[in-house]
Amino acid sequence: MKRLLWLILSHCSLIFGSSFTESLEEFADDLLKSRIEESLFLLDKMEEEYWQNKALIKGLRATVLLSKGELQESSILMAESISMLEESYLSEQLVLLIRDLYEKA
């Protein structure tokens, strides 16, 4: 999961502004330290502040749910996120990696 998270974050930091990138880094830090509630709270805040990045934030929420072991709900959110982002932001390689990780889970 760390690999997936860092791939997504490094890809996104190239696309979005620095304040959003800082929020992404804070989110990653919380999630990697298993601070689940803090991660979800930050995502709620990010949805309000960076509403234009809703699809990406949905994918990050799916990552949190996956870390909690909620595979079914996580895979639904991730599929929605990928379909919203696929044409504009995600490389084909990243999409295939995410789908492969979910199939293995």
MDTraj code that builds the backbone (N, CA, C; nanometers):
import mdtraj as md
import numpy as np

residues = "MET LYS ARG LEU LEU TRP LEU ILE LEU SER HIS CYS SER LEU ILE PHE GLY SER SER PHE THR GLU SER LEU GLU GLU PHE ALA ASP ASP LEU LEU LYS SER ARG ILE GLU GLU SER LEU PHE LEU LEU ASP LYS MET GLU GLU GLU TYR TRP GLN ASN LYS ALA LEU ILE LYS GLY LEU ARG ALA THR VAL LEU LEU SER LYS GLY GLU LEU GLN GLU SER SER ILE LEU MET ALA GLU SER ILE SER MET LEU GLU GLU SER TYR LEU SER GLU GLN LEU VAL LEU LEU ILE ARG ASP LEU TYR GLU LYS ALA".split()
xyz = np.array([
    [0.0820, -0.1188, 0.0000],
    [0.0000, 0.0000, 0.0000],
    [0.0868, 0.1258, 0.0000],
    [0.2007, 0.1198, 0.0693],
    [0.2890, 0.2366, 0.0693],
    [0.3302, 0.2724, -0.0728],
    [0.3579, 0.1700, -0.1514],
    [0.3993, 0.1934, -0.2900],
    [0.2904, 0.2657, -0.3682],
    [0.1680, 0.2191, -0.3549],
    [0.0550, 0.2821, -0.4230],
    [0.0384, 0.4262, -0.3777],
    [0.0427, 0.4482, -0.2474],
    [0.0241, 0.5825, -0.1933],
    [0.1307, 0.6779, -0.2450],
    [0.2563, 0.6367, -0.2427],
    [0.3627, 0.7262, -0.2875],
    [0.3590, 0.7494, -0.4378],
    [0.3180, 0.6493, -0.5149],
    [0.3036, 0.6707, -0.6594],
    [0.1971, 0.7752, -0.6890],
    [0.0846, 0.7628, -0.6213],
    [-0.0241, 0.8586, -0.6423],
    [0.0193, 0.9978, -0.6000],
    [0.0787, 1.0084, -0.4825],
    [0.1174, 1.1402, -0.4314],
    [0.2263, 1.2047, -0.5159],
    [0.3231, 1.1268, -0.5600],
    [0.4290, 1.1874, -0.6409],
    [0.3748, 1.2322, -0.7759],
    [0.2828, 1.1559, -0.8316],
    [0.2202, 1.1945, -0.9583],
    [0.1385, 1.3227, -0.9397],
    [0.0647, 1.3304, -0.8310],
    [-0.0223, 1.4455, -0.8067],
    [0.0556, 1.5715, -0.7738],
    [0.1690, 1.5562, -0.7089],
    [0.2457, 1.6759, -0.6732],
    [0.2973, 1.7482, -0.7967],
    [0.3085, 1.6771, -0.9071],
    [0.3511, 1.7407, -1.0316],
    [0.2387, 1.8204, -1.0961],
    [0.1145, 1.7876, -1.0634],
    [-0.0016, 1.8459, -1.1298],
    [-0.0636, 1.9606, -1.0507],
    [-0.0720, 1.9471, -0.9196],
    [-0.1472, 2.0416, -0.8374],
    [-0.0560, 2.1408, -0.7668],
    [-0.1163, 2.2456, -0.7130],
    [-0.0433, 2.3509, -0.6446],
    [0.0196, 2.3066, -0.5142],
    [0.1044, 2.3928, -0.4606],
    [0.1818, 2.3565, -0.3423],
    [0.0968, 2.3391, -0.2169],
    [-0.0078, 2.4194, -0.1974],
    [-0.0885, 2.4025, -0.0761],
    [-0.1640, 2.2701, -0.0791],
    [-0.2110, 2.2297, -0.1958],
    [-0.2764, 2.0995, -0.2070],
    [-0.1742, 1.9885, -0.1856],
    [-0.0548, 2.0075, -0.2403],
    [0.0516, 1.9090, -0.2221],
    [0.0873, 1.8954, -0.0749],
    [0.0907, 2.0056, -0.0016],
    [0.1184, 2.0000, 0.1421],
    [0.0107, 1.9206, 0.2147],
    [-0.1142, 1.9401, 0.1768],
    [-0.2231, 1.8628, 0.2369],
    [-0.2082, 1.7147, 0.2045],
    [-0.1664, 1.6845, 0.0820],
    [-0.1438, 1.5451, 0.0433],
    [-0.0326, 1.4825, 0.1272],
    [0.0723, 1.5582, 0.1509],
    [0.1834, 1.5071, 0.2314],
    [0.1399, 1.4834, 0.3755],
    [0.0598, 1.5739, 0.4302],
    [0.0081, 1.5563, 0.5658],
    [-0.0814, 1.4326, 0.5722],
    [-0.1658, 1.4161, 0.4708],
    [-0.2523, 1.2983, 0.4634],
    [-0.1679, 1.1707, 0.4619],
    [-0.0657, 1.1676, 0.3763],
    [0.0195, 1.0490, 0.3652],
    [0.0873, 1.0184, 0.4978],
    [0.1352, 1.1208, 0.5651],
    [0.2000, 1.1024, 0.6944],
    [0.1023, 1.0421, 0.7951],
    [-0.0195, 1.0961, 0.8014],
    [-0.1206, 1.0419, 0.8930],
    [-0.1524, 0.8970, 0.8606],
    [-0.1719, 0.8689, 0.7340],
    [-0.2100, 0.7333, 0.6947],
    [-0.0976, 0.6336, 0.7216],
    [0.0243, 0.6702, 0.6885],
    [0.1370, 0.5796, 0.7108],
    [0.1629, 0.5549, 0.8589],
    [0.1196, 0.6468, 0.9433],
    [0.1327, 0.6286, 1.0882],
    [0.0051, 0.5700, 1.1481],
    [-0.0828, 0.5206, 1.0610],
    [-0.2094, 0.4559, 1.1009],
    [-0.2997, 0.5474, 1.1825],
    [-0.2946, 0.6751, 1.1548],
    [-0.3863, 0.7704, 1.2190],
    [-0.5066, 0.7855, 1.1256],
    [-0.5920, 0.6846, 1.1305],
    [-0.7033, 0.6731, 1.0365],
    [-0.8029, 0.7877, 1.0515],
    [-0.8446, 0.8146, 1.1733],
    [-0.9440, 0.9209, 1.1942],
    [-0.8903, 1.0562, 1.1496],
    [-0.7626, 1.0817, 1.1769],
    [-0.7013, 1.2067, 1.1328],
    [-0.6970, 1.2137, 0.9802],
    [-0.6689, 1.1004, 0.9174],
    [-0.6664, 1.0950, 0.7708],
    [-0.8032, 1.1279, 0.7130],
    [-0.9074, 1.0675, 0.7700],
    [-1.0433, 1.0923, 0.7213],
    [-1.0857, 1.2369, 0.7456],
    [-1.0485, 1.2918, 0.8611],
    [-1.0807, 1.4312, 0.8917],
    [-1.0131, 1.5245, 0.7909],
    [-0.8877, 1.4975, 0.7609],
    [-0.8149, 1.5804, 0.6644],
    [-0.8782, 1.5700, 0.5258],
    [-0.9227, 1.4515, 0.4873],
    [-0.9894, 1.4365, 0.3577],
    [-1.1193, 1.5160, 0.3529],
    [-1.1940, 1.5164, 0.4635],
    [-1.3166, 1.5974, 0.4692],
    [-1.2832, 1.7450, 0.4477],
    [-1.1786, 1.7897, 0.5146],
    [-1.1339, 1.9290, 0.5021],
    [-1.0880, 1.9589, 0.3585],
    [-1.0156, 1.8652, 0.3002],
    [-0.9669, 1.8834, 0.1636],
    [-1.0823, 1.8883, 0.0637],
    [-1.1869, 1.8089, 0.0874],
    [-1.3032, 1.8115, -0.0025],
    [-1.3690, 1.9487, -0.0041],
    [-1.3713, 2.0151, 0.1109],
    [-1.4293, 2.1492, 0.1185],
    [-1.3383, 2.2521, 0.0518],
    [-1.2109, 2.2431, 0.0814],
    [-1.1160, 2.3442, 0.0350],
    [-1.0738, 2.3247, -0.1111],
    [-1.0607, 2.2017, -0.1516],
    [-1.0129, 2.1698, -0.2872],
    [-1.1187, 2.0883, -0.3612],
    [-1.2401, 2.1378, -0.3648],
    [-1.3531, 2.0651, -0.4236],
    [-1.3273, 2.0255, -0.5685],
    [-1.2445, 2.1019, -0.6383],
    [-1.2155, 2.0710, -0.7782],
    [-1.1343, 1.9418, -0.7924],
    [-1.0778, 1.8935, -0.6836],
    [-1.0003, 1.7691, -0.6840],
    [-1.0788, 1.6541, -0.6217],
    [-1.2103, 1.6625, -0.6310],
    [-1.2986, 1.5646, -0.5676],
    [-1.2651, 1.4209, -0.6084],
    [-1.2377, 1.3996, -0.7351],
    [-1.2105, 1.2638, -0.7834],
    [-1.0846, 1.2062, -0.7191],
    [-0.9806, 1.2865, -0.7094],
    [-0.8574, 1.2410, -0.6466],
    [-0.8796, 1.2136, -0.4982],
    [-0.9503, 1.3022, -0.4318],
    [-0.9763, 1.2858, -0.2890],
    [-1.0586, 1.1594, -0.2646],
    [-1.1491, 1.1292, -0.3553],
    [-1.2273, 1.0058, -0.3449],
    [-1.1336, 0.8846, -0.3505],
    [-1.0341, 0.8900, -0.4365],
    [-0.9362, 0.7819, -0.4441],
    [-0.8537, 0.7694, -0.3169],
    [-0.8199, 0.8828, -0.2572],
    [-0.7465, 0.8802, -0.1308],
    [-0.8328, 0.8224, -0.0192],
    [-0.9611, 0.8555, -0.0204],
    [-1.0537, 0.7989, 0.0784],
    [-1.0620, 0.6463, 0.0607],
    [-1.0605, 0.6020, -0.0639],
    [-1.0603, 0.4580, -0.0910],
    [-0.9354, 0.3920, -0.0324],
    [-0.8232, 0.4626, -0.0390],
    [-0.6990, 0.4112, 0.0175],
    [-0.7103, 0.3948, 0.1684],
    [-0.7737, 0.4909, 0.2349],
    [-0.7939, 0.4810, 0.3799],
    [-0.8822, 0.3606, 0.4119],
    [-0.9904, 0.3462, 0.3375],
    [-1.0803, 0.2332, 0.3615],
    [-1.0085, 0.1007, 0.3391],
    [-0.9230, 0.0959, 0.2392],
    [-0.8451, -0.0250, 0.2146],
    [-0.7541, -0.0549, 0.3333],
    [-0.6938, 0.0479, 0.3898],
    [-0.6061, 0.0274, 0.5054],
    [-0.6839, -0.0205, 0.6277],
    [-0.8143, 0.0096, 0.6315],
    [-0.9002, -0.0380, 0.7407],
    [-0.9539, -0.1780, 0.7137],
    [-0.9237, -0.2324, 0.5954],
    [-0.9703, -0.3657, 0.5607],
    [-1.1080, -0.3688, 0.4973],
    [-1.1596, -0.2534, 0.4598],
    [-1.2918, -0.2445, 0.3980],
    [-1.2760, -0.2507, 0.2461],
    [-1.2422, -0.3697, 0.1976],
    [-1.2066, -0.3893, 0.0572],
    [-1.3209, -0.3577, -0.0381],
    [-1.4411, -0.4038, -0.0071],
    [-1.5522, -0.3845, -0.1004],
    [-1.5849, -0.2366, -0.1189],
    [-1.6026, -0.1642, -0.0090],
    [-1.6340, -0.0212, -0.0189],
    [-1.5179, 0.0556, -0.0827],
    [-1.3967, 0.0166, -0.0460],
    [-1.2787, 0.0812, -0.1020],
    [-1.2708, 0.0619, -0.2530],
    [-1.2969, -0.0598, -0.2987],
    [-1.2858, -0.0855, -0.4427],
    [-1.3915, -0.0096, -0.5219],
    [-1.5096, 0.0091, -0.4638],
    [-1.6142, 0.0877, -0.5308],
    [-1.5697, 0.2329, -0.5460],
    [-1.5202, 0.2911, -0.4352],
    [-1.4733, 0.4300, -0.4405],
    [-1.3556, 0.4461, -0.5368],
    [-1.2630, 0.3513, -0.5342],
    [-1.1458, 0.3616, -0.6209],
    [-1.1867, 0.3508, -0.7673],
    [-1.2799, 0.2628, -0.7979],
    [-1.3268, 0.2502, -0.9365],
    [-1.3911, 0.3804, -0.9833],
    [-1.4707, 0.4432, -0.8958],
    [-1.5321, 0.5720, -0.9299],
    [-1.4248, 0.6778, -0.9523],
    [-1.3269, 0.6803, -0.8640],
    [-1.2190, 0.7782, -0.8747],
    [-1.1401, 0.7592, -1.0038],
    [-1.1054, 0.6359, -1.0333],
    [-1.0281, 0.6082, -1.1547],
    [-1.1054, 0.6495, -1.2786],
    [-1.2338, 0.6172, -1.2818],
    [-1.3115, 0.6525, -1.4011],
    [-1.3226, 0.8034, -1.4182],
    [-1.3230, 0.8779, -1.3074],
    [-1.3291, 1.0237, -1.3153],
    [-1.1939, 1.0835, -1.3554],
    [-1.0861, 1.0207, -1.3144],
    [-0.9519, 1.0749, -1.3360],
    [-0.8802, 1.0186, -1.4574],
    [-0.9200, 0.9030, -1.5001],
    [-0.8445, 0.8272, -1.5995],
    [-0.8058, 0.9082, -1.7223],
    [-0.8979, 0.9805, -1.7769],
    [-0.8704, 1.0512, -1.9018],
    [-0.7847, 1.1757, -1.8826],
    [-0.7888, 1.2346, -1.7639],
    [-0.7215, 1.3627, -1.7489],
    [-0.5894, 1.3582, -1.6730],
    [-0.5796, 1.2784, -1.5672],
    [-0.4620, 1.2888, -1.4814],
    [-0.3774, 1.1629, -1.4717],
    [-0.4389, 1.0474, -1.4771],
    [-0.3663, 0.9253, -1.4475],
    [-0.3032, 0.8651, -1.5723],
    [-0.1806, 0.8219, -1.5557],
    [-0.1159, 0.7505, -1.6653],
    [-0.1741, 0.6096, -1.6715],
    [-0.1664, 0.5496, -1.7868],
    [-0.2177, 0.4131, -1.8032],
    [-0.1447, 0.3177, -1.7088],
    [-0.0160, 0.3400, -1.6898],
    [0.0640, 0.2558, -1.6014],
    [0.0127, 0.2632, -1.4573],
    [-0.0196, 0.3826, -1.4099],
    [-0.0695, 0.3980, -1.2739],
    [-0.2065, 0.3328, -1.2584],
    [-0.2933, 0.3490, -1.3566],
    [-0.4258, 0.2862, -1.3522],
    [-0.4111, 0.1346, -1.3448],
    [-0.3235, 0.0785, -1.4268],
    [-0.3026, -0.0665, -1.4257],
    [-0.2464, -0.1136, -1.2923],
    [-0.1559, -0.0364, -1.2333],
    [-0.0996, -0.0718, -1.1035],
    [-0.2078, -0.0738, -0.9963],
    [-0.2912, 0.0287, -0.9938],
    [-0.3983, 0.0355, -0.8941],
    [-0.4936, -0.0822, -0.9110],
    [-0.5351, -0.1083, -1.0327],
    [-0.6274, -0.2205, -1.0573],
    [-0.5638, -0.3533, -1.0185],
    [-0.4359, -0.3702, -1.0479],
    [-0.3659, -0.4933, -1.0125],
    [-0.3607, -0.5114, -0.8610],
    [-0.3332, -0.4051, -0.7882],
    [-0.3280, -0.4139, -0.6421],
    [-0.4634, -0.4521, -0.5835],
    [-0.5713, -0.3989, -0.6395],
    [-0.7043, -0.4352, -0.5909],
    [-0.7388, -0.5795, -0.6250],
    [-0.6982, -0.6261, -0.7419],
    [-0.7248, -0.7657, -0.7781],
    [-0.6522, -0.8604, -0.6838],
    [-0.5305, -0.8246, -0.6454],
    [-0.4538, -0.9081, -0.5530],
    [-0.5143, -0.9067, -0.4132],
    [-0.5732, -0.7941, -0.3750],
    [-0.6337, -0.7836, -0.2413],
    [-0.7599, -0.8672, -0.2363],
])
top = md.Topology()
chain = top.add_chain()
for i, resn in enumerate(residues, 1):
    res = top.add_residue(resn, chain, resSeq=i)
    for name in ("N", "CA", "C"):
        top.add_atom(name, md.element.get_by_symbol(name[0]), res)
traj = md.Trajectory(xyz[None], top)
